[in-house]
């Protein structure tokens, strides 16, 4: 856990000591309401570990693993049968994790563990929304009980409504022509749209979260992985692409800045830059909130 200097956001100061989770931690989420941090682990077994945190002492000891029960191997390998992303519900009363299937023998599911009085239950609810196959990146839709998830086995994206039993019920499936590996999903408060990145065909898609309709596609976002909306922009981790670009042009890793200030359907490239030390192994993206973002 790190403290961010408000006057110098690139200055990070560690709070407390590092804590051990299980094998292969792949996704982390935190709840300010519950003062909890949870980590999804992709080892054997896969599962969720959680701990309380404070701004003074950092993260406390992780609790016992809550298993996902996936057909995973050790070490984790391949593209399928893996743990996707973990995140809290909008009200902080549940922790969700997308579990990737393989589209055939194992379709994957949405895992949900309820949270009561700042404690995460050990009773898991699982559901496989109709039409889903390989759920991966996902995010809650603000002011609703709905989730937008990337699903590169089911068509591109899915919007599901979570019922009182914490089961994901399919509301819309967005079929994205030409999608190969739709992986990450976010919602922009600037446009009210959902966005999906596909690093395999170098595209970013815009989705109407009210209807599930595909609104736009921006090509040329090479190797776009995780991203975050901030104000009128999307900030994208791009690992580049050395084989699928026009004329075999080599494009290295970079942070892509996409402009969405024009509203729905307006997405376009704005800037690309490579921070010192960034490599093709870069994965996540986070932005430091400010009054203007």
Rosetta blueprint (number, residue, H / E / L):
1 X L
2 X E
3 X E
4 X E
5 X E
6 X L
7 X L
8 X E
9 X E
10 X E
11 X E
12 X E
13 X E
14 X E
15 X L
16 X L
17 X L
18 X L
19 X L
20 X L
21 X L
22 X L
23 X L
24 X L
25 X E
26 X E
27 X E
28 X E
29 X E
30 X E
31 X E
32 X L
33 X L
34 X L
35 X L
36 X E
37 X E
38 X E
39 X E
40 X E
41 X E
42 X L
43 X L
44 X L
45 X L
46 X L
47 X E
48 X E
49 X E
50 X E
51 X E
52 X E
53 X E
54 X E
55 X L
56 X L
57 X L
58 X E
59 X E
60 X L
61 X L
62 X L
63 X L
64 X L
65 X L
66 X E
67 X E
68 X L
69 X L
70 X L
71 X L
72 X L
73 X L
74 X L
75 X L
76 X L
77 X L
78 X L
79 X L
80 X L
81 X L
82 X L
83 X E
84 X E
85 X E
86 X E
87 X E
88 X E
89 X L
90 X L
91 X L
92 X L
93 X L
94 X E
95 X E
96 X E
97 X E
98 X E
99 X E
100 X E
101 X L
102 X L
103 X L
104 X L
105 X L
106 X L
107 X L
108 X E
109 X E
110 X E
111 X E
112 X E
113 X E
114 X E
115 X E
116 X E
117 X L
118 X L
119 X E
120 X E
121 X E
122 X E
123 X E
124 X E
125 X E
126 X E
127 X E
128 X L
129 X L
130 X L
131 X L
132 X L
133 X L
134 X L
135 X E
136 X E
137 X E
138 X E
139 X E
140 X E
141 X L
142 X L
143 X L
144 X L
145 X L
146 X E
147 X E
148 X E
149 X E
150 X E
151 X E
152 X L
153 X L
154 X L
155 X L
156 X E
157 X E
158 X E
159 X E
160 X E
161 X E
162 X E
163 X L
164 X L
165 X L
166 X L
167 X L
168 X E
169 X E
170 X E
171 X E
172 X E
173 X E
174 X E
175 X E
176 X L
177 X L
178 X L
179 X L
180 X L
181 X L
182 X E
183 X E
184 X E
185 X E
186 X E
187 X E
188 X L
189 X L
190 X L
191 X L
192 X L
193 X L
194 X E
195 X E
196 X E
197 X E
198 X E
199 X L
200 X L
201 X L
202 X L
203 X E
204 X E
205 X E
206 X E
207 X E
208 X L
209 X L
210 X L
211 X L
212 X L
213 X L
214 X E
215 X E
216 X E
217 X E
218 X E
219 X E
220 X L
221 X L
222 X L
223 X L
224 X E
225 X E
226 X E
227 X E
228 X E
229 X E
230 X E
231 X L
232 X L
233 X E
234 X E
235 X E
236 X E
237 X E
238 X E
239 X L
240 X L
241 X E
242 X L
243 X L
244 X L
245 X L
246 X H
247 X H
248 X H
249 X L
250 X L
251 X E
252 X L
253 X L
254 X E
255 X E
256 X E
257 X E
258 X E
259 X E
260 X L
261 X L
262 X L
263 X L
264 X L
265 X L
266 X L
267 X L
268 X E
269 X E
270 X E
271 X E
272 X E
273 X E
274 X L
275 X L
276 X L
277 X L
278 X L
279 X L
280 X L
281 X L
282 X L
283 X L
284 X L
285 X L
286 X L
287 X L
288 X L
289 X L
290 X L
291 X L
292 X L
293 X L
